[in-house]
């Protein structure tokens, strides 16, 4: 084999016919060739990584958008669960009041937890398909099961109440169930400090304050069994609704019904006043079952 040249002669010709001749060591030529190849390889790697980085960036942006969408959906689900909880509480309150009105014992409480079973399938499947492990999502999953269980319980309670009312042939129209007047409660049912004596005394009704002359309405169908003045009640109306239920309306400024008159729910029977033992214009409202006073709040459904 021949020896490698130590240098190379390079001639450059111009358009004028002149020529230039110079000599370059082989080491420099090799270095230039290696540098060009290295630069080409480096450029190729940079182009490859740039393209790959751009693709990854697009994936990252897509994932970020998806995560944001999932978070929004979970927030929406959480809002719906809170709304459902409020509805369950409202149904539970309604069932409790209906039981009081029907004089039934409260339903037995179950210690069973509402887990398993096909409840709120769409949301549960969504959580399962996305394989969430977040603690908040687990709580969300549990809340859905619990709500499903409570709704089934309340549904059974309402069905039981319906059967009872139907079997007893009780007319709901004859059961007090609405506010007898607009206003605000200034004294609830139960023990309180008497405004005149300062001593602790049992308050047998509900005081609803408003301006003198505010209409008082019958909360259910019935027959007027008393009208007139009666001790500390001042001007008072008593209505019998049947089934041992009566209602009283005290401190009236005007009485607009007569003894023996039949009234229907919503009829105006009098006006709020300040007669009798009263410290200001208000309606004293009582509900009695077999002559015994009970909390009127349990007989207000609206």
Secondary structure as GFF3:
##gff-version 3
##sequence-region A 1 302
A	DSSP	beta_strand	7	13	.	.	.	ID=ss1
A	DSSP	beta_strand	19	25	.	.	.	ID=ss2
A	DSSP	alpha_helix	26	102	.	.	.	ID=ss3
A	DSSP	alpha_helix	121	129	.	.	.	ID=ss4
A	DSSP	alpha_helix	135	168	.	.	.	ID=ss5
A	DSSP	three_ten_helix	172	174	.	.	.	ID=ss6
A	DSSP	beta_strand	184	187	.	.	.	ID=ss7
A	DSSP	beta_strand	190	193	.	.	.	ID=ss8
A	DSSP	beta_strand	200	203	.	.	.	ID=ss9
A	DSSP	beta_strand	206	209	.	.	.	ID=ss10
A	DSSP	beta_strand	215	217	.	.	.	ID=ss11
A	DSSP	beta_strand	222	229	.	.	.	ID=ss12
A	DSSP	three_ten_helix	231	233	.	.	.	ID=ss13
A	DSSP	beta_strand	235	242	.	.	.	ID=ss14
A	DSSP	beta_strand	245	250	.	.	.	ID=ss15
A	DSSP	beta_strand	252	255	.	.	.	ID=ss16
A	DSSP	beta_strand	262	263	.	.	.	ID=ss17
A	DSSP	beta_strand	268	272	.	.	.	ID=ss18
A	DSSP	beta_strand	282	289	.	.	.	ID=ss19
A	DSSP	beta_strand	292	294	.	.	.	ID=ss20
A	DSSP	three_ten_helix	296	299	.	.	.	ID=ss21
###
